[in-house]
Amino acid sequence: MSDAPPPPPGDLPPPGWAASQPPPGKKRRVWPWVLLGLLLLFAGGCIAVIATIATMVDDDDADRTVTVKYGVTGDAKDVTIAYTTWRDGKASSNTVSDAPLPWRKEVDTTGFAKGGSLTVTTGASGGTATCSVTVDSGEPQTATASGRFATATCDDF
């Protein structure tokens, strides 16, 4: 840099005079685009899961009636039970709070789709709870929860 005085207004600066740099351009924020991309991926994943479940009813199974037997046994006192039932190919979720054990539910359904669930959660008093799901006369799916606020899930039956 030189020690020359600044040029008068309207004149060109003398040789060796360093002009100030123009201010940097406004930076674009990247995080909104990343967030939008993640949101679109999540929405696409949800749509894919729904489409997969919706197509899991085979043509042979669409008109067949099946019996689904739900059961929870154990010594836990304050359990919460959440389960999926199927009616005419549509799923609905149900919840039973503070259910006394043993607990049983049997549902005859048409248009059964694979992918249901039975979840049991023990309460503050703890204990043990075992869930069991049987479709028709097949092998039961079982899982066991032990302790306070423990969860067992029988799913994809």
C-alpha positions as CSV (number, residue, x, y, z in Angstrom):
1,M,0.0,0.0,0.0
2,S,1.2,3.5,-0.7
3,D,1.0,6.6,1.6
4,A,-0.7,8.6,-1.2
5,P,-3.8,10.5,-0.2
6,P,-7.1,9.2,-1.4
7,P,-8.1,10.4,-4.9
8,P,-10.5,13.2,-5.3
9,P,-14.1,12.2,-6.1
10,G,-14.6,11.4,-9.7
11,D,-10.9,10.8,-10.5
12,L,-9.2,7.6,-11.0
13,P,-6.9,6.5,-8.2
14,P,-3.2,6.9,-8.7
15,P,-1.1,3.9,-9.5
16,G,-0.4,1.7,-6.5
17,W,-3.6,2.7,-4.8
18,A,-5.5,-0.4,-3.5
19,A,-9.2,-0.1,-3.9
20,S,-11.3,-1.7,-1.2
21,Q,-12.8,-5.2,-1.9
22,P,-16.5,-5.3,-2.7
23,P,-18.5,-6.8,0.1
24,P,-19.0,-10.6,-0.2
25,G,-22.2,-11.7,-1.8
26,K,-25.1,-12.9,0.4
27,K,-24.5,-16.5,1.4
28,R,-27.4,-18.8,0.8
29,R,-28.5,-20.9,3.7
30,V,-28.1,-24.6,3.1
31,W,-30.0,-26.0,6.1
32,P,-33.6,-25.3,4.8
33,W,-32.8,-27.4,1.7
34,V,-31.3,-30.2,3.8
35,L,-34.4,-30.2,6.0
36,L,-36.7,-30.2,3.0
37,G,-34.8,-33.2,1.5
38,L,-35.0,-35.1,4.8
39,L,-38.7,-34.3,5.0
40,L,-39.3,-35.6,1.5
41,L,-37.4,-38.8,2.2
42,F,-39.4,-39.4,5.3
43,A,-42.7,-38.8,3.5
44,G,-41.6,-41.1,0.7
45,G,-40.7,-43.8,3.2
46,C,-44.1,-43.5,4.9
47,I,-45.9,-43.8,1.5
48,A,-43.7,-46.8,0.7
49,V,-44.6,-48.6,4.0
50,I,-48.3,-47.9,3.5
51,A,-48.2,-49.1,-0.1
52,T,-46.4,-52.3,1.0
53,I,-48.9,-53.0,3.8
54,A,-51.8,-52.3,1.5
55,T,-50.5,-54.8,-1.1
56,M,-49.7,-57.6,1.4
57,V,-53.2,-59.1,1.2
58,D,-52.9,-61.9,-1.4
59,D,-55.8,-62.5,-3.8
60,D,-56.3,-65.9,-2.2
61,D,-56.4,-64.4,1.3
62,A,-58.7,-61.5,0.4
63,D,-61.8,-63.5,0.9
64,R,-60.5,-66.0,3.5
65,T,-61.7,-65.6,7.1
66,V,-59.0,-66.1,9.7
67,T,-59.1,-66.2,13.5
68,V,-56.5,-64.1,15.4
69,K,-56.0,-64.9,19.0
70,Y,-54.3,-62.3,21.2
71,G,-53.2,-63.1,24.7
72,V,-51.2,-61.6,27.6
73,T,-50.2,-63.6,30.7
74,G,-47.9,-62.9,33.7
75,D,-47.8,-61.4,37.2
76,A,-47.6,-57.7,36.3
77,K,-50.5,-55.7,37.9
78,D,-50.7,-52.5,35.8
79,V,-50.1,-53.4,32.2
80,T,-51.0,-51.4,29.0
81,I,-51.9,-53.5,26.0
82,A,-52.0,-52.1,22.4
83,Y,-53.0,-54.3,19.5
84,T,-54.0,-54.1,15.8
85,T,-57.2,-55.7,14.5
86,W,-58.2,-56.2,10.9
87,R,-61.7,-55.7,9.5
88,D,-62.3,-56.1,5.7
89,G,-58.6,-55.3,4.9
90,K,-58.4,-52.2,7.1
91,A,-56.4,-52.0,10.3
92,S,-57.5,-50.3,13.5
93,S,-55.5,-49.9,16.7
94,N,-56.9,-50.5,20.2
95,T,-55.5,-49.9,23.6
96,V,-56.4,-51.4,27.0
97,S,-55.0,-49.7,30.1
98,D,-54.6,-51.4,33.5
99,A,-55.7,-54.7,32.1
100,P,-55.9,-57.6,34.5
101,L,-53.9,-60.6,33.5
102,P,-54.5,-63.1,32.0
103,W,-56.0,-61.1,29.1
104,R,-57.4,-62.6,25.9
105,K,-59.0,-61.3,22.7
106,E,-60.2,-63.4,19.7
107,V,-61.1,-61.8,16.3
108,D,-62.4,-63.4,13.2
109,T,-61.5,-61.3,10.2
110,T,-61.7,-61.3,6.4
111,G,-59.1,-59.6,4.2
112,F,-56.3,-60.2,6.7
113,A,-53.0,-58.5,6.0
114,K,-49.7,-59.5,7.5
115,G,-48.0,-57.0,9.7
116,G,-50.2,-56.6,12.8
117,S,-48.8,-56.1,16.3
118,L,-49.5,-56.8,20.0
119,T,-47.5,-54.8,22.5
120,V,-47.6,-55.1,26.2
121,T,-45.9,-52.6,28.6
122,T,-45.6,-53.2,32.3
123,G,-46.2,-50.3,34.7
124,A,-44.5,-48.8,37.7
125,S,-45.1,-51.9,39.8
126,G,-43.1,-54.0,37.4
127,G,-43.5,-57.7,37.0
128,T,-43.5,-60.0,34.0
129,A,-45.9,-60.0,31.1
130,T,-45.8,-62.3,28.0
131,C,-47.7,-61.5,24.8
132,S,-48.8,-64.2,22.4
133,V,-50.5,-64.0,19.0
134,T,-51.8,-67.0,17.0
135,V,-53.3,-66.8,13.5
136,D,-55.7,-69.7,12.8
137,S,-54.0,-72.8,14.2
138,G,-50.4,-71.7,13.4
139,E,-47.5,-71.3,15.7
140,P,-47.9,-68.6,18.3
141,Q,-45.6,-65.6,18.3
142,T,-44.5,-64.7,21.8
143,A,-42.4,-62.1,23.6
144,T,-41.8,-61.4,27.3
145,A,-41.3,-58.1,29.2
146,S,-39.8,-58.1,32.8
147,G,-39.3,-55.2,35.2
148,R,-40.7,-51.7,35.5
149,F,-42.0,-50.1,32.3
150,A,-40.7,-53.0,30.2
151,T,-42.2,-53.6,26.7
152,A,-42.7,-56.8,24.8
153,T,-43.9,-56.8,21.2
154,C,-45.4,-59.6,19.0
155,D,-45.5,-58.3,15.4
156,D,-45.5,-59.2,11.7
157,F,-47.9,-62.0,12.2
